[in-house]
Amino acid sequence: MSHDRAATVQRGNYASAGDFAYAALRREIMEGRLTRGQRLREQELSSMLQVSRTPIREALSRLQAEGLLETLPRTGLAVADLDDAAVVELYETRVALEGTAANLAAHYANPRDISLLRALLVDEEAAPNDAPTLQLLNRAFHDALYAAAHNRFLLKSVAALHDAVTLLGPTTLADPARREQARAEHRRIVDAIERRDPVVAEAESRAHVRNAFPLRKAMRGR
């Protein structure tokens, strides 16, 4: 992690050095610059973020409590990885939650929600073939889908899910064929929501998640 990258999270925006360190390290994990299995050393992180080891230790403890870090034998603290069973469970959960979100959105999405989803489809079409950009746009689309469901309990359920998805590694949208397939799937989901067709919206959303799973397994080398 470079000083320039760390600087994108501004120290002055946080009440304490611990909060700053937590936000900076969490962003590095979320954006894939700290990768699964990578060891984290307090002294190195302290030097990179230019804070003492005490706030670094506090930040690492918080990230570990969230499941983003784990303690490995003979290695120490590292960015968490997911085993095969956990990946299967994660995708099963995504299928269920995203299907539910699309179903509810078809019932409750308002014109503003649908306009945002449509705008994101346009952004996806115009986006460069740059994996980080595509990942951010994809996250924005799915966040908008969940928001369009207008269900506070569903929104609470997806926070940990998003963190776990990040631990899977590079986005499947880096694959050109999957990228085009996903864009078409997104369009069909939004079309069904706009038609107020919850059955089709849910089916398309579930299929969207399932279709990414074989590529994810291949990318992990399983």
C-alpha positions as CSV (number, residue, x, y, z in Angstrom):
1,M,0.0,0.0,0.0
2,S,1.6,3.3,-1.1
3,H,1.4,6.6,0.7
4,D,-0.6,8.0,-2.3
5,R,-3.2,5.3,-2.0
6,A,-3.5,5.7,1.7
7,A,-3.9,9.4,1.3
8,T,-7.2,8.8,-0.5
9,V,-8.7,8.2,2.9
10,Q,-8.0,11.6,4.6
11,R,-6.8,11.5,8.2
12,G,-8.6,14.8,9.0
13,N,-12.0,13.2,8.3
14,Y,-11.8,10.9,11.3
15,A,-12.0,11.5,15.0
16,S,-9.2,9.2,15.9
17,A,-6.1,7.6,14.4
18,G,-7.7,4.2,15.0
19,D,-10.8,5.2,12.9
20,F,-8.5,6.5,10.2
21,A,-6.4,3.3,10.1
22,Y,-9.5,1.1,10.1
23,A,-11.1,3.0,7.2
24,A,-7.8,3.1,5.2
25,L,-7.1,-0.7,5.6
26,R,-10.7,-1.6,5.0
27,R,-10.6,0.3,1.7
28,E,-7.5,-1.5,0.7
29,I,-9.2,-4.8,1.3
30,M,-12.5,-3.8,-0.4
31,E,-10.6,-2.6,-3.5
32,G,-8.5,-5.7,-3.7
33,R,-5.1,-4.1,-3.0
34,L,-4.7,-6.2,0.1
35,T,-5.4,-9.7,-1.2
36,R,-6.7,-12.9,0.5
37,G,-3.9,-14.6,2.4
38,Q,-1.7,-11.6,2.5
39,R,0.1,-11.2,5.8
40,L,-0.3,-7.9,7.6
41,R,2.5,-6.6,9.8
42,E,1.9,-3.9,12.3
43,Q,5.2,-2.1,11.7
44,E,4.8,-1.9,7.9
45,L,1.2,-0.7,8.2
46,S,2.2,1.9,10.8
47,S,4.9,3.2,8.4
48,M,2.6,3.3,5.5
49,L,-0.2,5.1,7.2
50,Q,2.1,7.2,9.4
51,V,0.3,6.4,12.6
52,S,1.6,4.6,15.7
53,R,1.2,0.8,16.1
54,T,-1.6,1.3,18.7
55,P,-4.3,2.6,16.2
56,I,-3.1,0.0,13.7
57,R,-3.6,-2.8,16.3
58,E,-7.1,-1.3,17.0
59,A,-8.0,-1.3,13.3
60,L,-6.8,-4.8,12.8
61,S,-8.8,-6.0,15.7
62,R,-12.0,-4.4,14.3
63,L,-11.3,-5.9,10.8
64,Q,-10.8,-9.3,12.3
65,A,-14.0,-9.1,14.3
66,E,-15.8,-8.4,10.9
67,G,-14.3,-11.5,9.4
68,L,-12.0,-9.7,7.0
69,L,-8.9,-10.8,8.7
70,E,-7.8,-14.2,10.2
71,T,-4.9,-15.6,12.2
72,L,-3.0,-18.2,10.2
73,P,-0.5,-20.7,11.8
74,R,3.1,-19.7,11.5
75,T,2.0,-16.6,9.5
76,G,0.1,-14.4,11.9
77,L,-2.7,-12.0,10.9
78,A,-3.6,-12.1,7.2
79,V,-6.5,-11.1,4.9
80,A,-9.1,-13.8,5.3
81,D,-9.6,-16.4,2.6
82,L,-12.7,-18.5,2.1
83,D,-12.6,-22.3,1.7
84,D,-14.7,-24.2,-0.9
85,A,-17.6,-24.8,1.4
86,A,-17.8,-21.1,2.4
87,V,-17.8,-20.0,-1.2
88,V,-20.7,-22.4,-2.0
89,E,-22.6,-21.1,1.1
90,L,-21.9,-17.5,0.1
91,Y,-23.3,-17.9,-3.4
92,E,-26.3,-19.8,-2.0
93,T,-27.0,-16.8,0.3
94,R,-26.5,-14.4,-2.6
95,V,-29.0,-16.3,-4.7
96,A,-31.6,-16.1,-1.9
97,L,-31.1,-12.5,-0.9
98,E,-30.7,-11.0,-4.4
99,G,-33.8,-12.9,-5.6
100,T,-35.7,-11.6,-2.7
101,A,-34.5,-8.0,-3.3
102,A,-35.5,-8.1,-7.0
103,N,-38.9,-9.5,-6.0
104,L,-39.5,-6.8,-3.5
105,A,-38.2,-4.1,-5.9
106,A,-40.8,-5.2,-8.5
107,H,-43.4,-4.4,-5.8
108,Y,-42.0,-1.3,-4.2
109,A,-39.5,0.5,-6.4
110,N,-40.4,4.1,-7.1
111,P,-39.7,6.0,-10.3
112,R,-36.5,7.4,-8.8
113,D,-35.2,3.9,-8.0
114,I,-35.9,2.7,-11.5
115,S,-34.2,5.8,-13.0
116,L,-31.1,5.1,-11.0
117,L,-31.0,1.5,-12.1
118,R,-31.4,2.6,-15.7
119,A,-28.7,5.2,-15.3
120,L,-26.4,2.5,-13.9
121,L,-27.1,0.3,-16.9
122,V,-26.0,3.2,-19.2
123,D,-22.8,3.6,-17.1
124,E,-22.1,-0.1,-17.4
125,E,-22.4,0.1,-21.2
126,A,-20.0,3.1,-21.4
127,A,-17.5,1.8,-18.8
128,P,-14.0,1.0,-19.9
129,N,-12.8,-2.6,-19.7
130,D,-11.1,-1.9,-16.4
131,A,-11.7,-4.4,-13.7
132,P,-11.8,-2.0,-10.7
133,T,-14.2,0.3,-12.5
134,L,-16.4,-2.6,-13.5
135,Q,-16.4,-3.9,-9.9
136,L,-17.4,-0.5,-8.5
137,L,-20.2,-0.2,-11.0
138,N,-21.5,-3.7,-10.3
139,R,-21.5,-2.9,-6.6
140,A,-23.4,0.3,-7.3
141,F,-26.0,-1.6,-9.3
142,H,-26.6,-4.2,-6.6
143,D,-26.7,-1.6,-3.9
144,A,-29.4,0.2,-5.9
145,L,-31.3,-3.0,-6.4
146,Y,-31.3,-3.7,-2.6
147,A,-32.3,-0.1,-1.9
148,A,-35.2,-0.4,-4.4
149,A,-36.6,-3.2,-2.3
150,H,-37.3,-0.7,0.5
151,N,-36.8,-3.3,3.2
152,R,-34.6,-2.2,6.1
153,F,-34.0,-5.7,7.4
154,L,-32.8,-6.9,4.0
155,L,-30.4,-4.0,3.8
156,K,-28.9,-5.0,7.2
157,S,-28.5,-8.6,6.0
158,V,-26.3,-7.6,3.0
159,A,-23.5,-5.7,4.7
160,A,-21.6,-8.8,5.8
161,L,-22.4,-10.4,2.5
162,H,-20.7,-7.6,0.6
163,D,-17.6,-7.9,2.7
164,A,-17.4,-11.7,2.1
165,V,-17.8,-11.2,-1.7
166,T,-14.8,-8.9,-1.6
167,L,-12.7,-11.7,-0.2
168,L,-13.4,-13.8,-3.2
169,G,-10.7,-11.9,-5.2
170,P,-10.9,-10.2,-8.6
171,T,-14.3,-9.6,-10.1
172,T,-15.7,-12.2,-12.6
173,L,-16.5,-9.2,-14.8
174,A,-12.8,-9.1,-15.8
175,D,-13.8,-11.9,-18.2
176,P,-15.2,-10.3,-21.4
177,A,-17.8,-13.0,-22.0
178,R,-19.1,-12.8,-18.4
179,R,-19.1,-9.0,-18.6
180,E,-21.5,-9.0,-21.6
181,Q,-23.6,-11.7,-20.1
182,A,-23.9,-9.8,-16.8
183,R,-24.9,-6.6,-18.5
184,A,-27.7,-8.4,-20.3
185,E,-28.8,-10.0,-17.1
186,H,-28.9,-6.6,-15.4
187,R,-31.1,-5.3,-18.1
188,R,-33.5,-8.1,-17.8
189,I,-33.8,-7.6,-14.1
190,V,-34.5,-3.9,-14.4
191,D,-37.0,-4.6,-17.2
192,A,-38.9,-7.0,-15.0
193,I,-38.9,-4.5,-12.1
194,E,-40.2,-1.7,-14.3
195,R,-43.0,-4.0,-15.6
196,R,-43.9,-4.8,-11.9
197,D,-43.2,-8.5,-12.6
198,P,-41.8,-9.9,-9.3
199,V,-41.7,-13.5,-10.5
200,V,-39.5,-12.8,-13.5
201,A,-37.5,-10.2,-11.6
202,E,-36.7,-12.8,-8.9
203,A,-35.9,-15.6,-11.4
204,E,-33.6,-13.3,-13.4
205,S,-31.8,-12.1,-10.3
206,R,-31.3,-15.7,-9.0
207,A,-30.0,-16.8,-12.4
208,H,-27.6,-13.8,-12.5
209,V,-25.8,-15.0,-9.4
210,R,-25.8,-18.6,-10.4
211,N,-24.4,-17.9,-13.8
212,A,-21.3,-16.3,-12.2
213,F,-20.5,-19.3,-10.0
214,P,-18.8,-21.6,-12.5
215,L,-16.4,-18.8,-13.5
216,R,-15.7,-18.0,-9.9
217,K,-14.7,-21.6,-9.2
218,A,-12.5,-21.6,-12.3
219,M,-10.8,-18.3,-11.2
220,R,-10.1,-19.8,-7.8
221,G,-8.5,-22.8,-9.4
222,R,-10.8,-25.3,-7.7
